[in-house]
């Protein structure tokens, strides 16, 4: 039994895009991409502890299956409506191809 099967929850993944609105500003559109399984936990590092004293947002670690790649700006919405904004890309933070672990991680705020 792995982390995601024990602690993972279902989240709706939204891709966020911006486009000029024709008046000098931008419009933001969120498009649902489907659901994913992820485990979201509070990040605990010295860097995070120092940053936590300077900000009100929690820094979180998002763990997904290796085949799910989240990008900075993506939004995850829990079934209870709570939303998390991905703050780092998950491109490089995954287990090696031959490893038995099926994980990819990034950071988020929520």
C-alpha positions in Angstrom: 0.0 0.0 0.0 1.5 3.4 -1.0 1.0 7.0 0.2 -1.6 7.8 -2.5 -3.7 4.8 -1.9 -3.8 5.4 1.9 -4.0 9.2 2.0 -4.9 10.4 -1.5 -8.0 12.3 -2.2 -9.8 13.2 -5.4 -9.2 16.8 -6.7 -10.5 18.5 -9.8 -7.6 19.9 -11.9 -8.1 23.3 -13.5 -5.7 24.7 -16.1 -5.6 28.5 -15.8 -5.0 30.7 -18.9 -4.9 34.4 -19.4 -5.6 36.5 -22.5 -5.7 40.2 -23.2 -9.2 41.7 -22.7 -8.8 44.4 -25.4 -8.8 47.2 -22.8 -5.3 46.9 -21.5 -6.0 44.2 -19.0 -6.4 40.5 -19.0 -9.1 37.9 -18.5 -8.5 34.7 -16.7 -10.1 31.4 -17.6 -10.1 28.2 -15.6 -10.8 25.0 -17.6 -11.5 21.7 -15.8 -9.2 19.0 -17.0 -10.7 16.1 -15.0 -9.9 14.6 -11.7 -6.7 13.4 -10.2 -5.7 11.6 -7.0 -3.3 13.6 -4.8 -2.0 13.7 -1.2 -1.6 17.3 0.0 0.5 17.7 3.1 2.1 20.7 4.9 5.7 21.2 3.8 8.1 21.0 6.7 11.6 22.4 6.0 13.7 25.2 7.5 13.1 27.3 4.4 9.3 26.8 4.8 9.4 27.5 8.6 11.2 30.9 7.9 8.8 31.7 5.1 5.8 30.8 7.3 6.7 33.4 9.8 6.6 36.0 7.0 3.4 35.0 5.2 -0.1 33.8 6.0 -0.5 31.1 3.3 0.5 27.5 4.1 3.2 26.0 1.9 2.1 22.5 1.0 3.6 19.5 -0.8 1.4 17.9 -3.5 2.2 14.3 -4.2 0.6 12.7 -7.3 1.2 9.6 -9.4 4.2 9.9 -11.7 2.0 10.2 -14.8 0.4 13.5 -13.5 2.5 16.6 -14.2 1.3 19.7 -12.5 2.5 23.2 -13.6 2.8 26.5 -11.8 -0.5 28.2 -11.8 -2.6 25.0 -12.0 -5.5 24.9 -9.5 -6.6 21.8 -7.5 -10.1 21.8 -6.0 -11.1 19.4 -3.3 -14.5 17.8 -3.1 -15.3 20.2 -0.2 -14.5 23.2 -2.4 -11.1 24.1 -0.9 -8.7 25.3 -3.6 -5.0 25.0 -3.9 -2.7 26.9 -6.3 0.4 25.1 -7.6 3.4 27.3 -7.1 6.2 25.1 -8.6 6.5 22.9 -11.7 6.6 19.1 -11.1 8.5 18.3 -14.2 11.7 17.2 -12.5 10.4 16.1 -9.1 9.5 12.5 -9.8 10.9 9.0 -9.0 13.2 7.5 -11.6 11.8 5.4 -14.4 12.9 2.1 -13.0 12.0 2.8 -9.4 9.1 1.0 -7.7 7.7 4.2 -6.3 5.1 6.0 -8.4 5.3 9.6 -7.2 5.7 13.1 -8.5 5.8 16.2 -6.2 5.4 20.0 -6.4 4.5 22.8 -4.0 1.2 24.6 -3.6 -0.5 27.3 -1.4 -3.9 27.0 0.0 
